[in-house]
């Protein structure tokens, strides 16, 4: 099934999770519209903006984790979850 692009199951799972996040945030935006808010960065952000900042930052966290070789990649996931919680709380 995934042979057409030589994907592995972890890669497919990653993109399915991103698609599910986008769908969830679309439904949230329709059901519960929100006003942009200013956080610690003093820029107005919406839920979608914070999701984008989280995904971008998580990519950098994972790349740095791989480059530095500081431990198992599962710990990078924990770091990304902490980062995501901080972004959604304070940004």
C-alpha positions in Angstrom: 0.0 0.0 0.0 2.8 2.4 0.8 5.1 1.2 -1.9 4.2 3.9 -4.4 6.4 6.4 -2.5 8.6 4.0 -0.5 7.1 5.3 2.8 7.6 3.5 6.0 4.8 3.1 8.5 6.3 5.7 10.9 6.4 8.2 8.1 2.8 7.5 7.1 1.7 7.8 10.7 3.5 11.1 11.1 1.7 12.6 8.1 -1.7 11.1 9.2 -1.2 12.8 12.6 -0.5 16.1 10.9 -3.6 15.7 8.7 -5.7 14.8 11.8 -4.4 17.9 13.6 -5.3 20.1 10.7 -8.8 18.6 10.5 -9.3 19.0 14.2 -8.2 22.6 14.2 -10.5 23.3 11.3 -13.5 21.9 13.1 -12.5 23.8 16.3 -12.2 27.1 14.3 -15.7 26.5 12.9 -17.4 25.5 16.1 -15.5 27.8 18.5 -14.2 30.9 16.7 -11.5 32.7 18.6 -10.1 36.2 18.6 -6.3 36.5 18.2 -4.5 37.0 21.5 -1.1 38.5 22.4 1.3 36.3 24.3 4.8 36.5 25.5 6.1 37.3 22.0 3.7 40.3 21.8 2.4 39.1 18.5 -1.3 38.3 17.8 -1.7 34.5 17.3 -4.6 32.2 16.7 -4.8 28.5 17.5 -3.6 27.8 13.9 -0.7 30.1 14.3 0.3 28.4 17.5 0.0 25.0 15.8 2.3 26.1 13.0 4.8 27.5 15.5 4.7 24.2 17.4 5.2 22.1 14.4 8.0 24.2 13.1 9.7 24.3 16.5 9.3 20.6 17.0 11.0 19.9 13.7 14.0 21.9 14.9 14.0 20.2 18.3 14.1 16.8 16.6 16.8 17.8 14.1 18.9 19.2 17.0 18.3 16.0 19.0 19.5 13.9 16.1 22.5 16.2 15.4 23.7 16.3 19.0 23.0 12.6 19.6 22.0 13.3 23.2 19.8 10.2 23.7 16.9 8.1 22.4 14.6 9.9 20.0 11.7 9.1 22.3 13.1 11.8 24.7 12.8 14.3 21.8 9.1 13.5 21.6 8.8 14.4 25.3 10.7 17.6 24.7 8.4 18.5 21.8 5.3 17.9 23.9 6.6 20.2 26.6 7.4 22.7 23.9 3.9 22.4 22.5 2.3 22.9 25.9 4.5 26.0 26.4 3.6 27.5 23.0 -0.1 27.0 23.5 0.0 28.4 27.0 2.3 31.4 26.6 2.6 32.4 22.9 
